[in-house]
Amino acid sequence: MEKVEVKELLEAGVHFGHLTRKWDPNMAPYIYMERNGIHIINLYKTAAKIEETCAALAKIAASGKKILFVATKKQAKDIVAEKAGAVNQPYITERWPGGMLTNFVTIRKAVKKMASIDRMKKDGTFNSLSKKERLQVDRQRAKLEKNLGSISDMTRLPGALFVVDIKREHIAIKEAQKLNIPIFAMVDTNSDPRQVDYLIPSNDDASKSINKILSIVASSIQDGLDDRKAERAEKDGKAEKTEAKAEAKPAKKAEKAPVATQEEE
């Protein structure tokens, strides 16, 4: 992971917090000062927290577990879909489906339903339905796609959650807490940092700030995925060498065998 530059965070407006009257006192350690009734976040602390967060995320990605991104606010939706999608991680940018984590079995059923509709379209069953039925199935598929599209490949619970705006995504936070799933988040001055395991004190309202933080986060996840790939390639290489050695050994024994029988004769 490249070093986080405070100057770049400043240019992206990561330091702008909320109005002072809306603050959460638990964010006090991360606040630098107050200016024109707005809290200013200490970007040196933000940079340190980014490095800590990214190291942990890279580890999770390298272990092969998925990181589920959650951001349903307008200014974060497209950025999250783009950044999470680029590193092949699932994301929720529409309404959080209640029970998404705590009732994962039901969610998996909905995903399977989506897959079965796709199969119907491929094998021609869909075309044998009446016009009305086809319309109903299409509507159902579109609804499922909207709510669960990006998590259709998620076959098990995620290894972590990454949230933009923990106040807004409080249901997702509660579910992850219940299941002891580590929570990573951009936390603004109006939120309680004790709700999450890894926080990045930052402006979670401006798209420029969200884009900056998520670019760094996605880059560290990619590092973790690359490490996993390299480790696998190394393991495969060692396994091939061992197999080659094992295959070569019996061949030598086979050459000696006829000689021994001749001596016995």
KOLVEXSE-209753 format. One record per residue (C-alpha): y negated, z negated, x; residue number from 1; residue in one letter. Coordinates in Angstrom, 3 decimals, padded with zeros to 6 digits, m for minus. Each point is the difference from the previous one (the first is absolute). Example, Ala and Ser with C-alpha at 12.3 -4.5 7.8 and 13.67 -1.06 7.14 Angstrom:
BEGIN
Y 004.500; Z m007.800; X 012.300; resi 1; resn A
Y m003.440; Z 000.660; X 001.370; resi 2; resn S
This chain:
BEGIN
Y 000.000; Z 000.000; X 000.000; resi 1; resn M
Y m003.450; Z 000.919; X 001.270; resi 2; resn E
Y m002.536; Z m002.763; X 000.524; resi 3; resn K
Y m002.137; Z m000.778; X m003.037; resi 4; resn V
Y m003.669; Z 000.693; X 000.716; resi 5; resn E
Y m002.460; Z m002.373; X m001.707; resi 6; resn V
Y m002.653; Z 002.772; X 000.118; resi 7; resn K
Y 002.218; Z 002.281; X m002.126; resi 8; resn E
Y 000.599; Z m002.784; X m002.531; resi 9; resn L
Y m003.756; Z m000.552; X m000.189; resi 10; resn L
Y m000.661; Z 003.719; X m000.597; resi 11; resn E
Y 002.564; Z 000.001; X m002.834; resi 12; resn A
Y m001.776; Z m002.947; X m001.695; resi 13; resn G
Y 003.036; Z m002.285; X 000.312; resi 14; resn V
Y m002.353; Z m002.981; X 000.490; resi 15; resn H
Y m001.635; Z 000.045; X m003.448; resi 16; resn F
Y 001.327; Z m002.844; X m002.136; resi 17; resn G
Y m000.866; Z m001.004; X m003.576; resi 18; resn H
Y m003.018; Z m001.813; X m001.393; resi 19; resn L
Y m000.169; Z m003.532; X 001.387; resi 20; resn T
Y 000.316; Z m001.549; X m003.472; resi 21; resn R
Y 003.342; Z 001.785; X m000.472; resi 22; resn K
Y 001.548; Z m001.233; X 003.212; resi 23; resn W
Y 003.260; Z m001.887; X 000.480; resi 24; resn D
Y m000.613; Z m002.967; X 002.370; resi 25; resn P
Y 003.389; Z 000.604; X 001.626; resi 26; resn N
Y m001.465; Z 003.162; X 001.537; resi 27; resn M
Y m002.622; Z m002.067; X 001.887; resi 28; resn A
Y 001.750; Z 000.351; X 003.418; resi 29; resn P
Y m000.344; Z 003.799; X m000.220; resi 30; resn Y
Y m003.641; Z 000.133; X m001.094; resi 31; resn I
Y m002.608; Z 000.659; X 002.689; resi 32; resn Y
Y m003.226; Z m000.480; X m001.965; resi 33; resn M
Y m001.851; Z 000.616; X m003.244; resi 34; resn E
Y m002.421; Z 002.889; X m000.367; resi 35; resn R
Y m002.005; Z 000.826; X m003.147; resi 36; resn N
Y 002.327; Z m002.095; X m002.145; resi 37; resn G
Y 003.111; Z 001.728; X 001.361; resi 38; resn I
Y 002.595; Z m001.459; X 002.343; resi 39; resn H
Y 000.583; Z 001.859; X 003.255; resi 40; resn I
Y 003.540; Z m000.071; X 001.393; resi 41; resn I
Y 000.560; Z m000.820; X 003.677; resi 42; resn N
Y 001.403; Z 003.286; X 001.329; resi 43; resn L
Y 001.362; Z m001.556; X 003.199; resi 44; resn Y
Y 002.269; Z m002.121; X m002.177; resi 45; resn K
Y 000.855; Z 003.087; X m002.066; resi 46; resn T
Y 001.005; Z 001.916; X 003.154; resi 47; resn A
Y 002.233; Z m002.884; X 001.159; resi 48; resn A
Y 001.647; Z m000.214; X m003.433; resi 49; resn K
Y 000.543; Z 003.778; X m000.096; resi 50; resn I
Y 001.904; Z m000.165; X 003.296; resi 51; resn E
Y 002.133; Z m002.905; X m001.225; resi 52; resn E
Y 000.696; Z 001.735; X m003.339; resi 53; resn T
Y 000.821; Z 003.360; X 001.560; resi 54; resn C
Y 002.441; Z m001.511; X 002.507; resi 55; resn A
Y 001.903; Z m001.655; X m002.881; resi 56; resn A
Y m000.031; Z 003.186; X m002.121; resi 57; resn L
Y 001.282; Z 002.114; X 002.896; resi 58; resn A
Y 002.901; Z m002.454; X 000.400; resi 59; resn K
Y 000.913; Z 000.272; X m003.710; resi 60; resn I
Y m000.155; Z 003.812; X 000.131; resi 61; resn A
Y 002.157; Z 000.021; X 003.157; resi 62; resn A
Y 002.612; Z m002.132; X m001.802; resi 63; resn S
Y 000.402; Z 002.751; X m002.601; resi 64; resn G
Y m001.478; Z m001.940; X m002.920; resi 65; resn K
Y m002.617; Z 001.558; X m002.278; resi 66; resn K
Y m003.580; Z m001.241; X m000.416; resi 67; resn I
Y m001.250; Z 000.317; X m003.587; resi 68; resn L
Y m003.732; Z 000.757; X m000.273; resi 69; resn F
Y m001.850; Z m001.218; X m003.093; resi 70; resn V
Y m003.510; Z 001.143; X m000.963; resi 71; resn A
Y m000.940; Z 000.887; X m003.558; resi 72; resn T
Y m003.791; Z m000.082; X 000.379; resi 73; resn K
Y m001.728; Z 003.385; X m000.247; resi 74; resn K
Y m001.489; Z 000.114; X 003.496; resi 75; resn Q
Y 003.318; Z m000.873; X 001.685; resi 76; resn A
Y 002.555; Z 002.053; X m001.997; resi 77; resn K
Y m000.207; Z 003.354; X 001.759; resi 78; resn D
Y m000.371; Z m001.533; X 003.461; resi 79; resn I
Y 003.116; Z m002.142; X m000.470; resi 80; resn V
Y 002.020; Z 002.921; X m001.392; resi 81; resn A
Y m001.005; Z 002.130; X 003.000; resi 82; resn E
Y 000.476; Z m002.583; X 002.765; resi 83; resn K
Y 003.208; Z m001.584; X m001.343; resi 84; resn A
Y 001.432; Z 003.415; X m000.858; resi 85; resn G
Y m000.683; Z 001.275; X 003.526; resi 86; resn A
Y 002.233; Z m002.719; X 001.488; resi 87; resn V
Y 002.589; Z 000.323; X m002.766; resi 88; resn N
Y m000.622; Z m003.418; X m001.599; resi 89; resn Q
Y 000.070; Z m000.701; X m003.764; resi 90; resn P
Y m003.207; Z m000.780; X m001.876; resi 91; resn Y
Y m001.290; Z m001.051; X m003.419; resi 92; resn I
Y m003.410; Z 001.427; X m000.896; resi 93; resn T
Y 000.272; Z m000.001; X m003.796; resi 94; resn E
Y 000.543; Z m003.154; X m002.069; resi 95; resn R
Y 002.312; Z m002.550; X 001.680; resi 96; resn W
Y 003.288; Z 000.114; X m001.982; resi 97; resn P
Y 000.618; Z m003.668; X m000.943; resi 98; resn G
Y 003.266; Z m001.191; X 001.528; resi 99; resn G
Y m000.168; Z 002.744; X 002.624; resi 100; resn M
Y 001.413; Z m002.471; X 002.549; resi 101; resn L
Y 001.351; Z m002.916; X m002.035; resi 102; resn T
Y 001.853; Z 002.323; X m002.372; resi 103; resn N
Y 000.834; Z 002.719; X 002.495; resi 104; resn F
Y 003.281; Z 000.907; X m001.737; resi 105; resn V
Y m001.884; Z 001.212; X m003.096; resi 106; resn T
Y m002.416; Z 002.001; X 002.136; resi 107; resn I
Y 002.954; Z 001.634; X 001.764; resi 108; resn R
Y 001.399; Z 000.986; X m003.418; resi 109; resn K
Y m003.283; Z 001.755; X m000.820; resi 110; resn A
Y 000.131; Z 001.821; X 003.338; resi 111; resn V
Y 003.606; Z 001.065; X m000.719; resi 112; resn K
Y m001.137; Z 001.296; X m003.398; resi 113; resn K
Y m002.579; Z 002.125; X 001.815; resi 114; resn M
Y 002.699; Z 001.375; X 002.309; resi 115; resn A
Y 002.308; Z 000.808; X m002.923; resi 116; resn S
Y m002.788; Z 002.003; X m001.729; resi 117; resn I
Y m000.458; Z 001.948; X 003.258; resi 118; resn D
Y 003.753; Z 000.697; X 000.077; resi 119; resn R
Y m000.121; Z 001.246; X m003.628; resi 120; resn M
Y m002.683; Z 002.479; X 001.010; resi 121; resn K
Y 002.022; Z 001.223; X 002.962; resi 122; resn K
Y 003.381; Z 000.422; X m001.709; resi 123; resn D
Y m001.412; Z 001.670; X m003.134; resi 124; resn G
Y 000.726; Z m002.829; X m002.488; resi 125; resn T
Y m003.747; Z m000.290; X m000.592; resi 126; resn F
Y m000.211; Z 003.577; X m001.312; resi 127; resn N
Y 002.695; Z m000.671; X m002.620; resi 128; resn S
Y m002.201; Z m002.664; X m001.651; resi 129; resn L
Y m002.221; Z 000.775; X m002.976; resi 130; resn S
Y m003.683; Z 000.669; X 000.633; resi 131; resn K
Y m000.938; Z m003.424; X m001.404; resi 132; resn K
Y 002.563; Z m001.818; X 002.196; resi 133; resn E
Y m001.165; Z 001.897; X 003.089; resi 134; resn R
Y m003.569; Z m001.085; X m000.711; resi 135; resn L
Y 001.088; Z m003.659; X m000.365; resi 136; resn Q
Y 001.988; Z 000.104; X 003.254; resi 137; resn V
Y m002.933; Z 001.609; X 001.830; resi 138; resn D
Y m002.373; Z m002.695; X m001.274; resi 139; resn R
Y 002.411; Z m002.738; X 001.072; resi 140; resn Q
Y 000.364; Z 001.569; X 003.455; resi 141; resn R
Y m003.780; Z 000.282; X 000.423; resi 142; resn A
Y m000.494; Z m003.649; X m000.993; resi 143; resn K
Y 002.700; Z m001.178; X 002.425; resi 144; resn L
Y m001.454; Z 002.178; X 002.766; resi 145; resn E
Y m003.471; Z m001.450; X m000.539; resi 146; resn K
Y 001.196; Z m003.603; X 000.215; resi 147; resn N
Y 002.906; Z 000.268; X 002.419; resi 148; resn L
Y m000.404; Z 003.314; X 001.814; resi 149; resn G
Y m000.429; Z m001.232; X 003.526; resi 150; resn S
Y 002.606; Z m002.760; X m000.255; resi 151; resn I
Y 002.812; Z 002.277; X m001.164; resi 152; resn S
Y 001.556; Z m000.137; X 003.496; resi 153; resn D
Y m000.170; Z m003.804; X 000.191; resi 154; resn M
Y 003.621; Z m001.076; X m000.375; resi 155; resn T
Y m000.584; Z m003.653; X 000.881; resi 156; resn R
Y m002.802; Z m002.532; X m000.014; resi 157; resn L
Y m002.739; Z 000.682; X 002.572; resi 158; resn P
Y m000.186; Z m001.878; X 003.287; resi 159; resn G
Y m003.716; Z m000.656; X m000.595; resi 160; resn A
Y m002.934; Z 000.647; X m002.315; resi 161; resn L
Y m003.363; Z 001.371; X 001.116; resi 162; resn F
Y m002.735; Z m000.669; X m002.552; resi 163; resn V
Y m003.587; Z 001.183; X m000.343; resi 164; resn V
Y m001.924; Z m002.617; X m002.058; resi 165; resn D
Y 002.244; Z m003.005; X m000.614; resi 166; resn I
Y m002.110; Z m001.189; X m002.953; resi 167; resn K
Y 000.654; Z 003.196; X m001.917; resi 168; resn R
Y 003.684; Z 000.222; X 000.981; resi 169; resn E
Y 000.755; Z m003.670; X m000.779; resi 170; resn H
Y 003.193; Z 000.836; X m001.970; resi 171; resn I
Y 001.452; Z 001.873; X 002.988; resi 172; resn A
Y m000.949; Z m002.920; X 002.272; resi 173; resn I
Y 001.726; Z m002.526; X m002.317; resi 174; resn K
Y 003.214; Z 002.048; X m000.118; resi 175; resn E
Y 000.133; Z 000.403; X 003.786; resi 176; resn A
Y m000.625; Z m003.750; X 000.461; resi 177; resn Q
Y 002.907; Z m000.817; X m002.352; resi 178; resn K
Y 002.359; Z 002.131; X 002.073; resi 179; resn L
Y m001.396; Z m001.061; X 003.388; resi 180; resn N
Y m001.015; Z 003.571; X 000.840; resi 181; resn I
Y m002.694; Z m000.103; X 002.739; resi 182; resn P
Y m003.431; Z 001.030; X m001.292; resi 183; resn I
Y m002.494; Z 001.922; X 002.140; resi 184; resn F
Y m003.451; Z 000.648; X m001.446; resi 185; resn A
Y m003.615; Z 000.993; X 000.367; resi 186; resn M
Y m001.757; Z m003.203; X m001.099; resi 187; resn V
Y m003.671; Z m000.024; X m001.005; resi 188; resn D
Y m002.313; Z m003.039; X m000.051; resi 189; resn T
Y 000.628; Z m000.617; X m003.739; resi 190; resn N
Y 003.764; Z m000.510; X 000.428; resi 191; resn S
Y 002.279; Z m002.841; X 001.100; resi 192; resn D
Y 001.649; Z 000.902; X 003.331; resi 193; resn P
Y 002.660; Z m002.692; X m000.529; resi 194; resn R
Y 001.688; Z 002.356; X m002.481; resi 195; resn Q
Y 001.194; Z 002.300; X 002.782; resi 196; resn V
Y 001.991; Z m000.229; X 003.232; resi 197; resn D
Y m002.065; Z 002.464; X 002.058; resi 198; resn Y
Y m003.621; Z 000.657; X m000.865; resi 199; resn L
Y m002.565; Z 002.498; X 001.203; resi 200; resn I
Y m003.449; Z m001.432; X m000.908; resi 201; resn P
Y m001.782; Z 003.131; X m001.194; resi 202; resn S
Y m002.041; Z 001.785; X m002.629; resi 203; resn N
Y 002.607; Z 001.023; X m002.604; resi 204; resn D
Y m002.474; Z 001.841; X m002.274; resi 205; resn D
Y m001.412; Z 002.869; X 002.068; resi 206; resn A
Y 002.242; Z 003.015; X 000.476; resi 207; resn S
Y m001.261; Z 000.475; X 003.581; resi 208; resn K
Y 001.123; Z m003.516; X 000.933; resi 209; resn S
Y 003.367; Z 000.361; X m001.790; resi 210; resn I
Y 000.570; Z 003.346; X 001.722; resi 211; resn N
Y m000.726; Z m001.473; X 003.443; resi 212; resn K
Y 002.342; Z m002.990; X m000.393; resi 213; resn I
Y 002.819; Z 002.040; X m001.548; resi 214; resn L
Y m000.197; Z 002.641; X 002.741; resi 215; resn S
Y 000.597; Z m002.713; X 002.617; resi 216; resn I
Y 002.777; Z m001.601; X m002.081; resi 217; resn V
Y 001.782; Z 003.326; X m000.600; resi 218; resn A
Y m000.225; Z 000.834; X 003.696; resi 219; resn S
Y 001.739; Z m003.289; X 000.944; resi 220; resn S
Y 002.735; Z 000.637; X m002.605; resi 221; resn I
Y 000.528; Z 003.438; X 001.560; resi 222; resn Q
Y 000.375; Z m001.708; X 003.408; resi 223; resn D
Y 002.720; Z m002.219; X m001.479; resi 224; resn G
Y 001.784; Z 003.013; X m001.505; resi 225; resn L
Y m000.182; Z 001.839; X 003.344; resi 226; resn D
Y 001.494; Z m003.029; X 001.791; resi 227; resn D
Y 002.842; Z m000.028; X m002.521; resi 228; resn R
Y 000.639; Z 003.712; X 000.550; resi 229; resn K
Y 000.021; Z m000.409; X 003.797; resi 230; resn A
Y 002.354; Z m002.984; X m000.216; resi 231; resn E
Y 002.384; Z 001.944; X m002.227; resi 232; resn R
Y m000.021; Z 002.998; X 002.343; resi 233; resn A
Y 000.771; Z m002.310; X 002.931; resi 234; resn E
Y 002.886; Z m001.624; X m001.912; resi 235; resn K
Y 001.400; Z 003.397; X m000.990; resi 236; resn D
Y m000.222; Z 001.159; X 003.622; resi 237; resn G
Y 001.897; Z m003.079; X 001.233; resi 238; resn K
Y 002.621; Z 000.416; X m002.727; resi 239; resn A
Y 000.560; Z 003.634; X 000.989; resi 240; resn E
Y 000.441; Z m000.973; X 003.664; resi 241; resn K
Y 002.528; Z m002.713; X m000.936; resi 242; resn T
Y 001.916; Z 002.470; X m002.170; resi 243; resn E
Y 000.026; Z 002.573; X 002.777; resi 244; resn A
Y 001.369; Z m002.595; X 002.465; resi 245; resn K
Y 002.647; Z m001.113; X m002.486; resi 246; resn A
Y 001.112; Z 003.589; X m000.543; resi 247; resn E
Y 000.179; Z 000.658; X 003.741; resi 248; resn A
Y 002.263; Z m003.004; X 000.805; resi 249; resn K
Y 003.187; Z 000.914; X m001.949; resi 250; resn P
Y m000.104; Z 003.462; X 001.554; resi 251; resn A
Y 000.584; Z m001.482; X 003.492; resi 252; resn K
Y 002.958; Z m002.076; X m001.174; resi 253; resn K
Y 001.579; Z 003.042; X m001.583; resi 254; resn A
Y m000.088; Z 001.836; X 003.346; resi 255; resn E
Y 001.867; Z m002.818; X 001.796; resi 256; resn K
Y 002.668; Z m000.431; X m002.654; resi 257; resn A
Y 002.183; Z 003.033; X 000.849; resi 258; resn P
Y 000.028; Z m000.963; X 003.734; resi 259; resn V
Y 001.490; Z m003.407; X m000.781; resi 260; resn A
Y 002.828; Z 001.505; X m002.022; resi 261; resn T
Y 000.834; Z 002.410; X 002.812; resi 262; resn Q
Y 000.370; Z m002.919; X 002.466; resi 263; resn E
Y 002.328; Z m001.794; X m002.423; resi 264; resn E
Y 002.205; Z 003.076; X m000.113; resi 265; resn E
